């Protein structure tokens, strides 16, 4: 399928582009290399008679060499190219037939892993874009189905030592549970080994008088207990470190597991040699304690990461793993409980009251009421009739319904929203990029410091050299530096998602904390765009307001115009019963309604000079009721402020952010609303181009502009602003150029997000400061021989733990 990947490098196993291919004969076999460096290393290995290295490397790999070296997609991955599975795991992207898929990655531990996966996937023919989020461990790949495929992507990730599978919402919770269980088992083995080894080491701590034979027995027993801790519990650490070293030529970065693995290996080797010699420290107590503490820190980090995946994972966890499928509908309504992953488009499902819909589709039978708050933030149930669309993740409330699936898996609306959330941290904020860059430099500095320190101690006190080397490697904490920023941003993202704000681009929280000016649209943003009946002015004696409302409600019955709906809502609220009209209602487009002698409509149609309220008062509109004797009453409508507006404006003013109201409505209406809500800077009668220019002028003055619009007619406004929020429901609004989407009906989540943005920046700075202070103190202390390896291990683990738990505080918005 992919002619650009015919060869794999004999030394580093990387795919080779035709333009990079280098060939050389080794041991009578023609080998292919990706560069002169790999060829030179391989020639040296063979020249020294060490070619067994390649055989052993192949044996230790989880995948056979032939599997990784071949360009053929293995049989177990080929089903992913089946069209039915393709529709489940991919979604259309753009207008040229490209596809987008979200994959879940395993075994990535640091920035070097992310870099290698990104670069390798980008080299595959047909791949347009690759974005990896370390915190959520997901990769979004956009590719041309003509040149590549889903199976090819999965295979290429396996070829460089990682694992991936398509993100399936209904399986996500089970995958997370499995990951926690595996890490908890490794932690349990390490804790058990630590307790036993510490017990056997206790006599040496207290200086107990024991026989040499018994001391040797305790030493070898400790060694035997340390081996499973090294092999099983610390196994992933060694695998990640080896992968980082093997790919250093490509990444120019060493992962944070390298110094940890090196310290463990050196300590275990030295302890074993000392045990055989019968003199010197064994280090086994330090090793087991260090592994136990670091796995405990990583377990807490895993819990925080899975919780912080918040946006997408919280949505995914709402979907059921099984559903009731009607195998022979409509001939039979026998229900079979099957896994959701076994369903496909066109299947019929029965969903009982209280259950969650597992897929998108069409309601076929039994109208019901559904709770769509997960998708829209609107808590009020939505009535659904035959033929209406229903969505995965919504709760069936009223009746058992039957639906036909038309989208499942990554094609569903909930998966589309989850995809937006996955993109939130992909466009890395400046602080994330700097943290990753300095973490890579820090690992190199650490290794250099450790070996320089050991060399110096070797000259002054050889007995301390080994201990200092291990202590320096263990005491440092690149983990805290690397986790400081992404864990805080991910936790904050999860918190605001639960409020009803979907962050699409990762700079939103950073931008909100820097905003100096807020530009608001009016209709649909500041206001709901839904008129409410504000006043009934009676203009003829003998009529009451209830009488006029009763006649108007009768005329508007069945109408869908916003003003009609407002009149009907007012009648229902006031318990006013519409009168019975003697004749059918006629709807004269653009004028009004008539039935017999009654007419309800515009002042022009009724021949009136003006309305009751001047337009400068910010009204939404007026209609008038008349009969053959003349006007009876005028109905005055006002737009309604969006809920939470007052909270948002108060939060903005507390931060001294200037507020601007910029709208396409007439200048009098905009001025009235600006005065009503206390906005001093306003401008009306603006075209989309005028809004764009307004923001542009603010930015030229040095302002950092945050804009809020409805996401459709405010596209230029949103695209130009430094940070933009589209008000509305659903993923399509992202096309308007918004950085975040407010799905809640209220603006209050934005007020909370503003506060959370400041808190997030404070916690990021706290994390970075803590990591810096800890390393500045711990590394020199270890270099001076003031810290034992086991104490250094505890300090390193607690440092990572402190950073993770500090970021975890952001979950509560």
Buried (B, 14 or more C-beta within 10 A) or exposed (E): BBEBBEBBBBBBBBBBBEEBBBEBEBEEEEBBBBBEEBBEBBBEBBEEEEEEEBEEBBEEBEBEBEBBBEBEBEEEBEEBBEEEBBBBBBBEBEEEEBBBBBBBBEBBBBBBBBBBBBBBBEBBBBBBBBBBBBBBBBBBBBBBBEBBBBBBBBBBBBBBBBBBBBBBBBBBBEBBEEBBEEBEEBBEBBBBBBEBBBBBBEBBEEEEEEEEEEBEEBBEBBBEBBEBBBEBBBEBBBBBBBBBBBBBBBBEBBBBBBBBBBBBBBBBEBBBEBBEEEEBBBBBBBBBBBBBBBBBBBBBBBBBBBBBBBBBBBBBBBBBBBBBBBEEBEEEEEBEEBBBBEBBBEBBBBBEEEBBBBBBBBBBBBBBBBBBBBBBBBEEBBEBEEEBEBBBBBBBBBBBBBBBBBBBBBBBBBBBBBBBBBBBBBBBBEBBEEBBEBBBEBBBBBBEBBBEBBEEBBEEEEEBBBBBBBBBBBBBBBBBBBBBBBBBBBBBBBBBBBBBBBBBBBBBBBBBBEBBBBBBBBBBBBBBBBBBBBBBBBBBEEBEBBBBBBBBBBBBBEBEEBBBBBBBBBBEEEEBEBBEBEEEBEBEEEBBBBBEEBBBBBBEBBEBEEBBBEBEEBBBBBBBBBEEEEBBBBBBBBBBBBEBBBBBBEBBEEBEBBBBBBBBBBBBBBBBBBEEBEBEBBBBEBEBEBBBBBBBEBBEEEBBBBBBBBBBBBBBBBBBBBBBBBBBBBBBBBEBBBBBBBBBBBBBBBBBBBBBBEBBBEBBBBBBEBBBEBBEEBBBBBBBBEBBBBBBBBBBBBBBBBBBBBBBEBBEB
